[in-house]
Structures are given as C-alpha cells and as structure tokens.
C-alpha cells in the first residue's frame, strides 16, 4: 500500500476545513474491541450465560457488586496527569488543545492590519509574535510571481493534491513516523496542527488579505479556493511548525566519543535540512497552485516556528523568541523564499536574541512531550 494511503485513520485529519477529521485521532488505537467486532445481541447472550440472573444464590454478596474495579473500593485520585493514559488519543487531544489555547491571547491593534499573539500570563516578558500585513500594492506586484510559478503546476500536481490536508507520509519519508511505533510523536504533531489551525485562522480573520485571484483573472487556481483569507499561509505555518518540532524531538543524546558525536551532528544537520526544505516545498506548492502569494509563506514561516516554540516550551520549558513580521517594510520584487529566520530579512522580520522563559510549562503538555521525546532516545 502506498505511504500516501495507508495511515490507518491518521490521514482522516482535516486540519483546515471541516474539523470532522478529529475522528482520525482514534486511528491510533485501532478502535475498541467491542466496536464492529461483536454485536450487542451477542454480548447480551454471553453475559447471561456467564453472570447469571441478578440475586441468584451463587451470586456474590450485594455489597461486593458495587465495588470499583479490582475490588479496592476506592475512587481514583483526582488531578493526576497520568490518568491521561486511560483516555483515547482523541480525548487527550481535546484536553491538551484546550490547555494550549488557554495559554495564548490575541491583541488586534486599533490601527488595523496588525495582530499580536501574547502569553495569557501578564508576567511574560515578550509577546510570541506580531504580524503586520503588507499594502495592496505589494500583493498586486506579487501576482506576476504567482502567474509565472504556474508553469510548475503539471509537474507538481500530484504533490499539490496530496498535500491539501495534513499528510504525515511526507515527514515519514525523512524520519520514521507511525501510529504503532511512534504513537506519542504522531499524537503530539497532530495536537500541534490543531493548535496552529485555531491560531492561524484568527490571524487570517483579523488581517483579511484576499487571495491572488482577487487581483488578477489570469491566476486561475488549480484548486478550489479555501473560504478564508490568505496571509499567513496555513500550510506554511503548519509545515514549518512540524519541521521545527521534529528537529527538537529527534535530537539524539550526543556521545562523548568525538567521532560518534560528529556523525550524530552530521545526521541531525542533514535530517533537519531536509525537513526545512520539505516545509518550504509544501508552502511553495500552494503558490504554484495559485492559492497563495509568496509573502503569505514567509508570514506563515514566522508564525509556524513561533508556534513550535510555544508547544516545546509548554512541554519542556525551553522558552520562546519573540518574532515580528512587518509586511509594510517588505521590498518590492523580492520572491520571499523562506529561509533562516535567525538572520532576519532586511528589516521586515525581527527575531529576539534571547529566549523568554518567564512562564512555566504546561504539565499536561509536558506529559505528552516527555513520552514523544523518549521515542527518539
């Protein structure tokens, strides 16, 4: 079976449209024993044969019938993080998503065209990210780039179509991802995608940037246009976030042997580089398809790397660096190819030097992060 088809329920995740893909999260457990494997009538008959009628002389005393599982008669302790092991991945996803969303707040600026993402804790020293939309003239100029890049549509059509939804098969081609062998990693990545989808839609709503077709009838996108605005690109946000999270998760424990350590660093550098290039290609494919402008991808990269740091800080307390994207300062004619944000972009992307660790991690997210990280150690 093709890698693109076989994800046992995980490919049911619909990250950007209907959200009915939440059900795909249950694919990790393969379903329950009762679901679809034994009818209600068969279970009824089985119970009657092995339990017997209520009040039978051979039944245990009535008091024993009402004891909790394993006969200890005690309620489980409340507020225990490890209780998460008893819930399905879908339920854990909802719980942890609420924790992540509860840790951030949005601050649209009254002047318009600017949104700040902040930590909900007023003690946080830095905001997470600020996005300021470009002027209409820049989008108009970028129509030429979108039209020129359409020449690649035939060559990239298969990729573009298979990347409309979250497709972990592309990442699995670089590092092994599978609900059976790395279940907590996959669960963490899908949690991050859900978090990113909520956050990016708020930015899209506030910034209200039309898609390329609104500027030129020559674009003629090869996909149905999503029913929301363009900047920042959701695919770019998601892809650069996934690349950054995976780079953190797969980092090995470096050996004290200098030769082995050098090999480990070379492997990590090559693997991380491939992930960044994959994120760039997924984002660029949306421009080729006529759905986005190149500058949408750079804004998405800024937001995606920031969201990855938010998730990692929630799980490991590593901190985050403030980032700001100011589209008003972007030079005309630039193709805005995503690149190393640590070096800035001629003044229209700012990245803080020092990470902010002024707020604690989120215990429930730390529970999942620790288990995902152990799958790579």
N, C-alpha and C positions, 0 to 999 in steps of 0.2 A: 504494500500500500504506500502511496506517495506520502512523503513527510507533510505535504500541504493539506492532506485529507484526514490523517489518522489520529487526531488529537484527543480522542476518547471523551468528547464533551467540552474540552477546553476551548476548541475553536468556536463554540457556541457563544462566546463572549462578544457582545455587540457593544463596543466601547463608546461609540459616538452617536448612535441613533436611538434604538428603541428601548434599551436597557432591559429587554427581555432576556438578554444574554446572561443575566445574573444566574439563571439556571445552569449555565455551563460550569459554574464553580463546583456544582455537585459531581461533575465528572471525575473529580479526583478520587472519590470514594468508590466509584463504580456502582453506586446505587446501594440500597439496603437489601438484605437477604429477602425480606418479605415483598419488596416491590417487584412485581412482574414475575415472581417465581413460585408463588403459592397463592391460590385463590382464597378468598375469605371463607368460603364454604369448607375447603379442605382444612384450614386452621381450626374452624369450629369443630369439625368432627374429630380432629386429632386431640383437641383439648378435652372433649367429652370422654374420650377413651382413656386418657392418662391422668386426669384430675378427678373425675367422678363428680357426682352431684353435690351441691353445697349442703353441709350439715350431715354428711354420711358418717357413720360410726368410725370409719377408718380415717377420716379427715383429721388434721392436726387441730389442737385447741384453737378456739376462735381468736384469742389474743395473738397467737403466732401468725395468723393470716395477715395481720395488718402491720407487721414489722417491715422495715425498709429492706432493700436488697442486702443480701449476705447476713441478714439476721442481727445486725448490731443495734437496730432501733434508734440510731442517731441521725439527725439531719446533717448533711454535709456542711462544712464551714462556708460561710458566705465570703464574697470578695476575694476569692483565691484565683490568681491568674491561671494556674494550671488546670482549672476547670475548663479552659478552652479546649483541652484535649478531648473532651466529651462531645463537643459540638461539631457539626459538619463544616467543611471549608466555607460554604456559602454563609452560614450563620456567623462564623468567625469574621468573614469578610465584612459583613454589615456592622458588627461590633467595632472592629478596628477602623473602618471607614468613618464611623461617627466620631471616634477619638481624633483622627487626623483632621477632619473638617472642623471639629470643635477647637482646634488649636490655632486656626488662622482666621483673619478678618480682612475684609476688603474696604478700601478707602478711596472711592472715586473723588477726584479733585473737582471743585466747583467750576473751574475754568473750562472743563471738558477736555476730552482727549487724553486723559491721564488716569491711571489706576495704580494704587499702591497695595501690595499684599503684605500684611503685617502679622506678627505673632499676636495671639489674643492676650498674652501676658504683657501688661504695660511696662514691666521691668526689662523687656527685651531691648537691647541696645541698638540693634539695627533692624530696619524693615527687611523682609525677604527679597522683594523685587518690585520695581516700578517700570511700567510700560507706558510710553507716550507715543501716540500714533503719528505717522507721517502726514504731510499735507497731501491734498488731492493731486497736485502736480507730479509728485514722485510716483504715485500709483499709475498715473497716465503714462509717464515715461517708461515704466516697467512693463506696460502692455507689449512693447516691442520685444522685450526679452521673452515673455510668455509665448508670443506668437512664434518667435524664432525657435524656441525649445520644442515646439510641437512637432518638429521634424523627427524627434526621437520616439513618437508615440507607438509606431508599429513595432519597433524593436523592444520597447519596454512594456507592451500591452499586458503580457502575462503577469509581470510583477505588479503593475498598477492595479489590475483586477484582484489579485490575491492579497493585496495589502489594503484593501478598503476597510477591513476590520483588523483588529489585533491578530497578528499571525506569528506565534512564537516559533514556528518552524524555521524562520529566517535566523533567529537567535540560536536555536538549537543546532544549526549548521556550524556555528562557531564554538559553542560550548554545550555540553550535553544537558538538555532540559527535558524532563519527562515527569508527568504526574506520579509515576511509580518510583523513580529513583531520586528525584529532587522535588518532592511534593511541596515542601515548605518554601523553596525558592520560587516555584511557579505561583504558589499562593501569594507570596509577597509581591511578585511582579504584577499580578492581576489586581491586588489591592492598590498598588501604586497607580496603575492605569485608571482605576475607578476614581481615585483621588484627583488625578490630573484632569480627568474628563469634567468633573464638577468645577474645578478651579478655572480651567481654560474657558469654559462656557460663560463664566461670569465676566472674564476679561473681554471675550468676544462681544458680549451684550453691551458692555459699557463703551467699548471703543468703536463699535458699529462701522467696521470697514467693509465696503462692498467687495465682491469677488471680481476677477478680471473681466468676465462677460459684461458686467455693468458699464465698463469703459470702452469696449470695442466689440462689434458684432463679428469680427474676424477671429475671435478666440475659439468659439465653438467647442466647449469642453467635451471630452470623450466619456465623461461620467455624469450622472445626474448630480446637479449642484446641491450640496447639503443645505438644509433650511436654517442656516445661521451664518453669521458674518465670518470674515476671513482671518484677520490678524488678532492674535497669534495663531499660526497653523497648529491644529490639534495633533496632526500626525508628527510634525517636527517636535512638538512638546513631548509627546509620548515616547518617540524614538530616542531622543537624546536623554530623556529621563531613564529609560530602560538601559541604555548603554552605560550611563554613569552608575546606576545601581549594580549592574552585573560586574562592572570593573571593581567595585568595592567588595562585592561578595566573594569573587573568585581569587582575590589576592592571597597567595599562599603564605604559610609561615616560613620565612626565609631561613635557610640553613646557615649554620656557622661555617660550613665548608665553602670557601670562596668560589671554587669552580661551580659547585652546585647552585650557590646563590646567584652567580652570574647567569646561569642557564634559566633559573626561575625568573629573574628580572627580564631576560630576553623574551621568554614565553609570555609574560604578562604584558610587556610592551607591544608585542605583535598582536596578541589577542585583543587588547584594548584598542589598538589602532584599527583593527578590523571592525570592531563594534562601532567606533565613531564613524568610520566610512559607511557602514551599513545604515546608521541613523541618517547620515547625510543623503544617501541614495534614496531612502524611503521618502524623506522630505522633498527631495528634488523631483521625484516621480509625481508628486502632486502638482508641481509647477508644469511639468511636461503634460500632464493630463488636462491642464487649463483650469484647475480648481483654485490655485494659489499664485500669488506673486512671490518672487524670491525673498523679498524683505519679510514676508509673513514667516518664512522659515527661520530667519535669524532671530526674530522676536520669540518664536517657539523654542529655539535653542536656549535662549536666555532663561525663559520660564522653565523649560524642562530640566536643565541642570540644577536650577534652584529647587524645584520640587523634589528631585532626587536627594538633595542635601537635607531637605526638610524630613523626608522619610528616614534617611540614615540617621539624622540627629535624634529623631523620635525613638529609633531602635538602639542606637549606640552612643548617643551624647557627643557626637563628633563636631557639632556646630555647623553653621552655615555662613556663607559670604553674601553680603548684600550685592545685588546686581540691578543695574538700571539700563533700560533701552530707550533711547530718545530718537524716534524716527524723524523728528523735525530737523535733526542735525545730519542725517544721512546724505552723503553726496550723490548727486545725480549721475547716472551711468554706471554705478557700482553694481555688480551682479549679486552681492551679498551672499556669497557662498559661506556656509557655516564653517567656523574654524576654531582655533584655540581661544576661548574667551579670556583666558588668563592674560593675554597680551592686549586686550582691548581692541576697539575698532575705530581708530581715528577720531575718538572723542564722542561717538554716539552710543558706545557701550561702556559702562563703568562697572568694574568688579572690585569690591573691597579687598584689601590686602589680608586682613586678619579675620579668622572665623569668629562668629559670635556664639559663645557657649553659655550665655546668661540665663537660659531657661533649661529645666530638666528634661530628660527623655520621657516618653510615654510608656508606662510599664507594660500595657497590653501589646503595644507595637514591639517593645523590646523582647517580649516572649516569642513573637514570630521571627523577628530579626535574628535572634540567637540560634534558633533552630535552622533557619535558612543558611546562616553562615557556617554552621557545623557540617552542612552537606558538602562543603568545599575544602574542609581542613583534613 
